[in-house]
Amino acid sequence: MEKDFQEFIKNFYKLSGIDLSLYKEAQMKRRLTSLYEKRGFTSFADYFKAIHTNKELLDELLDRMTINVSEFYRNYKRWEVLEKKILPSLLQTKSQLKVWSAACSTGEEPYTLSMLLSNERQLGLGNFQILATDIDANALDRAKKGLYLERALNEVPLAQKAKYFEQQGTMYKIKDEVKKNVTFKKQNLLSDSFDGPFDLIVCRNVLIYFTEDAKDLLYHKFAKALRPGGIFFVGSTEQIFTPAKYGLETADTFFYRKI
């Protein structure tokens, strides 16, 4: 089983450019085993032969691998800190912001940022750009459509919901005034270079799936992509215990400032 899995990792890297060895092994193996058994395969070798020739199976694997679970204003109190403390401090030195939503999944996070930043114009915010990236092309296609089930909007304040969404049957469509500030792009965080410098980088609920070595690599890359004074916002289970190692300091819980 172990040799079968290691061979799968090697072959999958050649096929996709994605290095599964940088993900936590027990979680990834459990997830993939469940997936191939559901499809009737009995080994990683047989499963790889299938995904090599069947794009639907490959897309399904990528979707399962990247855990596309998201919602608007996920962990609402952290977004309040961003709105009431972090953004005002950023706007003391800059009137235009360059923002990156990394591993953006189906778009809820970058659109939350766009709504939130649109509300900050009274604080002197001028233009802003949001780059939104993800490894999963299917998730990005869904993000570009901007169409969501109501449960994804559970945390959205009612005023925001009325202002920035249009109801279409059982779905809610994000308005163009929110979408126009967001540019989507496919990206492999581990292997691709990063743009920058950014004033704010948001990467939440993704790093927990990587090994410690992969996280260390990514923290260095994220810190390098920030401008001095820029902010790195992580998920509520992703606290960085040695921020100084990456040239960062704690700005608030789960917020780190580039020194």
N, C-alpha and C positions, 0 to 999 in steps of 0.2 A: 504493500500500500504506500509506504513512504517513498520508495524508489519510483513508483508509478506517479506520485504527486510531483516529485522533483523533476521528472522528465516532462510532465505537463507544464510546469512553470517555465522550463527552458524553451519548449516548443511554442508556448503562448507568447513569450517575449519576442521570438522571431516573427510570429504572425502579427502581433499588435503593437509592439514597442512598449508594452506595459510590463513592468517587472513585479510580478506577484510576490517575489521573495521579500519585498520591502513592506508588505502588509503583514499584520500579525497572523502567524501561520495557523494556529488553532481555529480562529474565527473564519479565515478564508477557506480552509479545508472543509470545515463543517458546512459552510454556505454552499460551496461548489458541489460537495458530495450530495447534499440534499437536492440540488438542482438537477444533477445528472441522473440521480435515481428516479426523480419525478418524470424524467423524459425516457426512462426505460434502459439506461446504460448501466453497465456493471463495473466499469473501470474508467480511470482518467484517460487511458490510452484510447479506448473506444470513443469516449466523449470528445477528445481532441480531433479525431478523424472526422467526426460529424460537424463540429464548429468550423473546421477548416474549409468545408464545402457548403455549409448552410448558413447564410447570412442572418436568418431569423434566430437561429440558435446562438450565434455569436452576439447579436444585439441583446438577446435575453440575458446572456452571461454578463455583458458589460453593465446592463441595467442592474442586475443583482449585485454585482461587484461594487458598484458605486453607491448603493444604498440611497436611492432618491426619495428620501423622506424629508419633507420640508413644509413650512407654513409661514404665512406672513407674521412678522413681529414675534418670531419664536423666542421664548423666554422674555416676555414683555419688559420686565423690570430692567434688563440689560439695555434694551433699546431706549428706555427712559434716561438711563445714565448717559448714553450716547447723545441723546437730544438735549439734555439739560446741562451737562457738564463738559463732555468732550468736544462737541461741535462748537459751542461758544468759545472755547479756548483756542481751537484751530482758526476760527474766524477773527480772532484778535490780530493775527499776523497775515492772513490771506483772505481775499474776497472771492477767489475762484478756487474750487477744489477738484482734485483729480483722485478718483476713488476706484478701488478694485474689489469686486466680490469674487473671491476665488472658490472654486468647487461650488458653483452657484446652483447646481441641480436644475430644477424646472422653473427657476426665475423668481421665486417668492422673495428671496433675500435681496437681490439687486433692486427689485421693484419696491420693496420696503424702504430701501435706502433712497430711492428716487422720490417717494412720497414724503419721507422725512425731511430730505433736503429741500424739497419744494416748499415746505412749511417754514424753512429757515430764512426765506428771502427778507423777512422783516428784520433779521439780525445783520443784514448787509451782505448776504451771500449773493454773488453774481452768478455767472455761469458755472455749471459743474458737469463733469463727465464721469460716467460709471462704466468701467470695463467689467464684464461678467464672463467668467470662463468655466468650462467643465470638460472632463474627458469624454463624456457620454453625448454623442451627437443627437441621439433620440431625445434626451432630456433638454438639450438646447433647442431643438425644433419645437418642443412643447412650450418652452419658455418664450420663444419668439411669438407664438400664438397668443400667449397671455390669457388663457381661458382656464378657470379654476372652479373646483367644487366648493360649495359654501363652507365645508369644514376647514378648508385651508385659510379661511378668513376669520376664524374664531377669535383671534386676538386683535383684529383690526378695530380701532375705535370707530364708533358708529358714524361720526362726522367724516372720517377718512373714507369709510366704506361708501357713503353717499356721494362724496366728492370725486373719488378716483376710480369707481367701478360702475359698470353697466350690467344689470341683470339680464341674462339671456336664458330663459327657461329655468333649469335647475343649476345653471352655471353662471359665473361672474367673469366678465371680461375687463381687463385693466385698460384704462383710457390711454389714448395716444399721447396725451401730455405727460404721462408717466413713462411710457415706453420710449419716447424720443430721446431721453437722456441716457439710455442704456444701449451699449454695444456688446453683442454676444460673440464669443470666439471659442473654438475648441482648443484645449490645452491639457497636456500631461504635466502636472505640477512637478513630478520627480525628474523628468528628463528634459523638459523644455526650458528655455531661458525666460526670465521675467522682464516685463516692461518696467517703466518707472521714470522718474521717482514719483511715488504716490503720497498724498497727504493722509489717506486712510486706506488701510487694507482690512477687509473682513474675510476671515476664513474660520467657519464655525462648524463643529460637530463632524469633522472630517479627519483631523489629525489623530483622533483616538484609534483609527483603524490601522495606523502605520506602526512599524517597529520603532524602537528608540533611535536607532541609527538614521532611519528615514526622517523622523521628526527633527533630529539635530540638523540634518542637511536642509530641511525646509525652513527651519527657524532662521538659519543663516541667510538663505535666499530671500525670505520675506523681509528680514531686517535690511538687507542690501537694497531692496526695492523701495524702501521708504526714504523720504527726504528727512533731514534732521528735524526733529519736532513732530514728525508724522506718527500716526497711531496705528497699532496692530490690535485688532479686536478678535478674540478667540471664543470658542464655545464654553459652556458652563461646566464641562468636565475636562477642560484642556489648559488648566493653569500652568504657566511657565514658572518653574521653581528657581531657575537661575537666569533671569533675564539679562543680567550684566554680561553673561557669556556671549550674548548676541548683540551687544551694544544697545540694549533696551533698558528701560526702567519702568516700574509699575506706575501707571497713571490712575488706575482704579482697578477693582477686581475684574479680571479678564480683559483689561485694556493695558497696552504697553506702548510707551513712547520711545522713539529713537533718540538716543542721546546725541 
